[in-house]
Amino acid sequence: MIVSISTVLLLGALLGLMLRNRSLGAGGATIAALFGFCLASTGAAPTINDALQSLADSLSHIG
């Protein structure tokens, strides 16, 4: 768990720097994908899934 959290933090920091510098290319896409896969294996995954589901439900009721 400690290793996956530190990996998520490292990949998140790299992705944040790439977004800030507007230098997202193939490398940035790879880092974003790795960040997503690592984030999905942490304890934050159920909370993120619930938030996205609530957002999707809210948007479906608007239209």
N, CA, C and O atoms as CSV, one atom per row, in Angstrom:
chain,resi,resn,atom,element,x,y,z
A,1,MET,N,N,0.829,-1.197,0.000
A,1,MET,CA,C,0.000,0.000,0.000
A,1,MET,C,C,0.867,1.252,0.000
A,1,MET,O,O,0.568,2.206,-0.718
A,2,ILE,N,N,1.935,1.266,0.792
A,2,ILE,CA,C,2.802,2.436,0.848
A,2,ILE,C,C,3.460,2.673,-0.509
A,2,ILE,O,O,3.605,3.814,-0.947
A,3,VAL,N,N,3.851,1.596,-1.162
A,3,VAL,CA,C,4.497,1.734,-2.464
A,3,VAL,C,C,3.515,2.281,-3.491
A,3,VAL,O,O,3.883,3.139,-4.293
A,4,SER,N,N,2.282,1.804,-3.485
A,4,SER,CA,C,1.315,2.282,-4.470
A,4,SER,C,C,0.951,3.748,-4.226
A,4,SER,O,O,0.728,4.493,-5.180
A,5,ILE,N,N,0.889,4.168,-2.962
A,5,ILE,CA,C,0.571,5.565,-2.677
A,5,ILE,C,C,1.711,6.466,-3.118
A,5,ILE,O,O,1.467,7.527,-3.692
A,6,SER,N,N,2.959,6.065,-2.861
A,6,SER,CA,C,4.068,6.898,-3.285
A,6,SER,C,C,4.185,6.919,-4.807
A,6,SER,O,O,4.599,7.930,-5.375
A,7,THR,N,N,3.832,5.837,-5.469
A,7,THR,CA,C,3.825,5.810,-6.929
A,7,THR,C,C,2.760,6.758,-7.463
A,7,THR,O,O,2.998,7.488,-8.426
A,8,VAL,N,N,1.587,6.748,-6.839
A,8,VAL,CA,C,0.514,7.647,-7.249
A,8,VAL,C,C,0.952,9.097,-7.064
A,8,VAL,O,O,0.704,9.931,-7.935
A,9,LEU,N,N,1.593,9.402,-5.952
A,9,LEU,CA,C,2.047,10.771,-5.715
A,9,LEU,C,C,3.094,11.196,-6.740
A,9,LEU,O,O,3.051,12.320,-7.240
A,10,LEU,N,N,4.029,10.312,-7.053
A,10,LEU,CA,C,5.065,10.617,-8.036
A,10,LEU,C,C,4.458,10.843,-9.416
A,10,LEU,O,O,4.772,11.829,-10.081
A,11,LEU,N,N,3.590,9.932,-9.845
A,11,LEU,CA,C,2.969,10.078,-11.161
A,11,LEU,C,C,2.050,11.292,-11.208
A,11,LEU,O,O,1.974,11.973,-12.230
A,12,GLY,N,N,1.360,11.563,-10.120
A,12,GLY,CA,C,0.503,12.745,-10.063
A,12,GLY,C,C,1.307,14.031,-10.161
A,12,GLY,O,O,0.897,14.977,-10.833
A,13,ALA,N,N,2.461,14.064,-9.486
A,13,ALA,CA,C,3.325,15.245,-9.567
A,13,ALA,C,C,3.867,15.429,-10.983
A,13,ALA,O,O,3.897,16.547,-11.497
A,14,LEU,N,N,4.293,14.342,-11.609
A,14,LEU,CA,C,4.788,14.426,-12.988
A,14,LEU,C,C,3.693,14.903,-13.934
A,14,LEU,O,O,3.937,15.744,-14.798
A,15,LEU,N,N,2.507,14.373,-13.771
A,15,LEU,CA,C,1.389,14.765,-14.621
A,15,LEU,C,C,1.031,16.230,-14.392
A,15,LEU,O,O,0.740,16.950,-15.347
A,16,GLY,N,N,1.047,16.677,-13.143
A,16,GLY,CA,C,0.775,18.076,-12.831
A,16,GLY,C,C,1.793,19.005,-13.467
A,16,GLY,O,O,1.430,20.055,-13.996
A,17,LEU,N,N,3.073,18.627,-13.420
A,17,LEU,CA,C,4.109,19.440,-14.058
A,17,LEU,C,C,3.926,19.492,-15.569
A,17,LEU,O,O,4.101,20.544,-16.185
A,18,MET,N,N,3.578,18.369,-16.159
A,18,MET,CA,C,3.376,18.340,-17.606
A,18,MET,C,C,2.171,19.187,-18.008
A,18,MET,O,O,2.201,19.864,-19.035
A,19,LEU,N,N,1.119,19.150,-17.206
A,19,LEU,CA,C,-0.050,19.981,-17.495
A,19,LEU,C,C,0.282,21.459,-17.347
A,19,LEU,O,O,-0.151,22.285,-18.150
A,20,ARG,N,N,1.049,21.785,-16.319
A,20,ARG,CA,C,1.413,23.181,-16.080
A,20,ARG,C,C,2.279,23.730,-17.219
A,20,ARG,O,O,2.124,24.882,-17.624
A,21,ASN,N,N,3.185,22.900,-17.727
A,21,ASN,CA,C,4.078,23.327,-18.803
A,21,ASN,C,C,3.462,23.130,-20.183
A,21,ASN,O,O,4.076,23.460,-21.198
A,22,ARG,N,N,2.259,22.595,-20.216
A,22,ARG,CA,C,1.553,22.310,-21.478
A,22,ARG,C,C,2.415,21.475,-22.423
A,22,ARG,O,O,2.503,21.755,-23.618
A,23,SER,N,N,3.045,20.451,-21.867
A,23,SER,CA,C,3.903,19.589,-22.678
A,23,SER,C,C,3.396,18.150,-22.674
A,23,SER,O,O,4.167,17.211,-22.475
A,24,LEU,N,N,2.108,17.990,-22.892
A,24,LEU,CA,C,1.541,16.657,-22.916
A,24,LEU,C,C,1.619,16.086,-24.328
A,24,LEU,O,O,1.030,16.628,-25.263
A,25,GLY,N,N,2.337,15.009,-24.465
A,25,GLY,CA,C,2.434,14.293,-25.725
A,25,GLY,C,C,2.219,12.823,-25.448
A,25,GLY,O,O,1.413,12.460,-24.591
A,26,ALA,N,N,2.927,11.983,-26.160
A,26,ALA,CA,C,2.807,10.538,-25.943
A,26,ALA,C,C,3.309,10.165,-24.547
A,26,ALA,O,O,2.737,9.290,-23.896
A,27,GLY,N,N,4.358,10.814,-24.092
A,27,GLY,CA,C,4.871,10.548,-22.745
A,27,GLY,C,C,3.871,10.943,-21.683
A,27,GLY,O,O,3.687,10.225,-20.700
A,28,GLY,N,N,3.225,12.073,-21.870
A,28,GLY,CA,C,2.213,12.529,-20.925
A,28,GLY,C,C,1.004,11.616,-20.885
A,28,GLY,O,O,0.424,11.375,-19.827
A,29,ALA,N,N,0.634,11.113,-22.046
A,29,ALA,CA,C,-0.487,10.174,-22.101
A,29,ALA,C,C,-0.145,8.882,-21.361
A,29,ALA,O,O,-0.993,8.301,-20.684
A,30,THR,N,N,1.080,8.449,-21.495
A,30,THR,CA,C,1.529,7.243,-20.786
A,30,THR,C,C,1.512,7.469,-19.288
A,30,THR,O,O,1.049,6.615,-18.532
A,31,ILE,N,N,2.016,8.619,-18.855
A,31,ILE,CA,C,2.028,8.931,-17.425
A,31,ILE,C,C,0.596,9.045,-16.903
A,31,ILE,O,O,0.300,8.573,-15.805
A,32,ALA,N,N,-0.291,9.663,-17.676
A,32,ALA,CA,C,-1.690,9.786,-17.257
A,32,ALA,C,C,-2.342,8.412,-17.117
A,32,ALA,O,O,-3.094,8.176,-16.171
A,33,ALA,N,N,-2.060,7.512,-18.045
A,33,ALA,CA,C,-2.619,6.157,-17.969
A,33,ALA,C,C,-2.066,5.409,-16.762
A,33,ALA,O,O,-2.817,4.749,-16.043
A,34,LEU,N,N,-0.768,5.506,-16.536
A,34,LEU,CA,C,-0.162,4.848,-15.370
A,34,LEU,C,C,-0.713,5.431,-14.079
A,34,LEU,O,O,-0.971,4.699,-13.124
A,35,PHE,N,N,-0.893,6.745,-14.047
A,35,PHE,CA,C,-1.469,7.399,-12.868
A,35,PHE,C,C,-2.869,6.854,-12.589
A,35,PHE,O,O,-3.213,6.581,-11.439
A,36,GLY,N,N,-3.664,6.699,-13.628
A,36,GLY,CA,C,-5.010,6.161,-13.461
A,36,GLY,C,C,-5.021,4.738,-12.943
A,36,GLY,O,O,-5.802,4.395,-12.056
A,37,PHE,N,N,-4.146,3.907,-13.502
A,37,PHE,CA,C,-4.085,2.521,-13.045
A,37,PHE,C,C,-3.605,2.430,-11.600
A,37,PHE,O,O,-4.135,1.636,-10.822
A,38,CYS,N,N,-2.618,3.227,-11.237
A,38,CYS,CA,C,-2.130,3.209,-9.858
A,38,CYS,C,C,-3.165,3.768,-8.899
A,38,CYS,O,O,-3.337,3.251,-7.795
A,39,LEU,N,N,-3.860,4.830,-9.317
A,39,LEU,CA,C,-4.883,5.422,-8.467
A,39,LEU,C,C,-6.033,4.454,-8.234
A,39,LEU,O,O,-6.640,4.453,-7.163
A,40,ALA,N,N,-6.332,3.633,-9.231
A,40,ALA,CA,C,-7.413,2.669,-9.103
A,40,ALA,C,C,-7.102,1.589,-8.072
A,40,ALA,O,O,-8.015,0.937,-7.565
A,41,SER,N,N,-5.828,1.393,-7.758
A,41,SER,CA,C,-5.466,0.353,-6.793
A,41,SER,C,C,-5.347,0.893,-5.374
A,41,SER,O,O,-5.001,0.142,-4.462
A,42,THR,N,N,-5.626,2.181,-5.165
A,42,THR,CA,C,-5.549,2.755,-3.825
A,42,THR,C,C,-6.929,2.746,-3.171
A,42,THR,O,O,-7.922,2.354,-3.784
A,43,GLY,N,N,-6.967,3.175,-1.948
A,43,GLY,CA,C,-8.233,3.249,-1.216
A,43,GLY,C,C,-9.131,4.370,-1.692
A,43,GLY,O,O,-10.300,4.427,-1.308
A,44,ALA,N,N,-8.610,5.268,-2.523
A,44,ALA,CA,C,-9.405,6.386,-3.025
A,44,ALA,C,C,-10.316,5.976,-4.177
A,44,ALA,O,O,-11.219,6.731,-4.538
A,45,ALA,N,N,-10.105,4.816,-4.753
A,45,ALA,CA,C,-10.861,4.388,-5.932
A,45,ALA,C,C,-12.374,4.340,-5.692
A,45,ALA,O,O,-13.117,4.852,-6.529
A,46,PRO,N,N,-12.870,3.755,-4.599
A,46,PRO,CA,C,-14.327,3.731,-4.404
A,46,PRO,C,C,-14.935,5.131,-4.271
A,46,PRO,O,O,-16.031,5.380,-4.774
A,47,THR,N,N,-14.236,6.034,-3.601
A,47,THR,CA,C,-14.726,7.405,-3.447
A,47,THR,C,C,-14.796,8.110,-4.791
A,47,THR,O,O,-15.770,8.803,-5.082
A,48,ILE,N,N,-13.764,7.935,-5.613
A,48,ILE,CA,C,-13.740,8.549,-6.936
A,48,ILE,C,C,-14.849,7.967,-7.807
A,48,ILE,O,O,-15.534,8.707,-8.514
A,49,ASN,N,N,-15.029,6.662,-7.762
A,49,ASN,CA,C,-16.094,6.029,-8.545
A,49,ASN,C,C,-17.473,6.524,-8.117
A,49,ASN,O,O,-18.330,6.781,-8.962
A,50,ASP,N,N,-17.691,6.658,-6.813
A,50,ASP,CA,C,-18.975,7.155,-6.316
A,50,ASP,C,C,-19.220,8.597,-6.764
A,50,ASP,O,O,-20.334,8.949,-7.153
A,51,ALA,N,N,-18.179,9.428,-6.709
A,51,ALA,CA,C,-18.320,10.825,-7.121
A,51,ALA,C,C,-18.639,10.920,-8.616
A,51,ALA,O,O,-19.500,11.702,-9.019
A,52,LEU,N,N,-17.954,10.133,-9.426
A,52,LEU,CA,C,-18.213,10.148,-10.865
A,52,LEU,C,C,-19.603,9.622,-11.191
A,52,LEU,O,O,-20.257,10.128,-12.102
A,53,GLN,N,N,-20.063,8.609,-10.456
A,53,GLN,CA,C,-21.402,8.080,-10.668
A,53,GLN,C,C,-22.459,9.112,-10.283
A,53,GLN,O,O,-23.465,9.264,-10.976
A,54,SER,N,N,-22.230,9.814,-9.183
A,54,SER,CA,C,-23.168,10.868,-8.773
A,54,SER,C,C,-23.206,11.987,-9.793
A,54,SER,O,O,-24.278,12.515,-10.090
A,55,LEU,N,N,-22.056,12.359,-10.335
A,55,LEU,CA,C,-22.002,13.395,-11.362
A,55,LEU,C,C,-22.750,12.956,-12.618
A,55,LEU,O,O,-23.503,13.735,-13.203
A,56,ALA,N,N,-22.541,11.715,-13.025
A,56,ALA,CA,C,-23.229,11.199,-14.208
A,56,ALA,C,C,-24.736,11.154,-13.981
A,56,ALA,O,O,-25.505,11.490,-14.882
A,57,ASP,N,N,-25.164,10.743,-12.796
A,57,ASP,CA,C,-26.593,10.722,-12.487
A,57,ASP,C,C,-27.185,12.123,-12.509
A,57,ASP,O,O,-28.285,12.333,-13.022
A,58,SER,N,N,-26.449,13.084,-11.948
A,58,SER,CA,C,-26.937,14.476,-11.941
A,58,SER,C,C,-27.058,15.020,-13.350
A,58,SER,O,O,-28.046,15.677,-13.679
A,59,LEU,N,N,-26.068,14.757,-14.183
A,59,LEU,CA,C,-26.103,15.246,-15.549
A,59,LEU,C,C,-27.211,14.594,-16.374
A,59,LEU,O,O,-27.778,15.228,-17.264
A,60,SER,N,N,-27.517,13.348,-16.086
A,60,SER,CA,C,-28.570,12.671,-16.841
A,60,SER,C,C,-29.955,13.220,-16.484
A,60,SER,O,O,-30.875,13.150,-17.299
A,61,HIS,N,N,-30.110,13.761,-15.278
A,61,HIS,CA,C,-31.400,14.323,-14.889
A,61,HIS,C,C,-31.593,15.744,-15.394
A,61,HIS,O,O,-32.720,16.236,-15.444
A,62,ILE,N,N,-30.519,16.399,-15.765
A,62,ILE,CA,C,-30.612,17.775,-16.270
A,62,ILE,C,C,-31.236,17.786,-17.666
A,62,ILE,O,O,-32.118,18.596,-17.950
A,63,GLY,N,N,-30.775,16.884,-18.534
A,63,GLY,CA,C,-31.213,16.892,-19.924
A,63,GLY,C,C,-32.451,16.197,-20.133
A,63,GLY,O,O,-32.937,16.127,-21.262
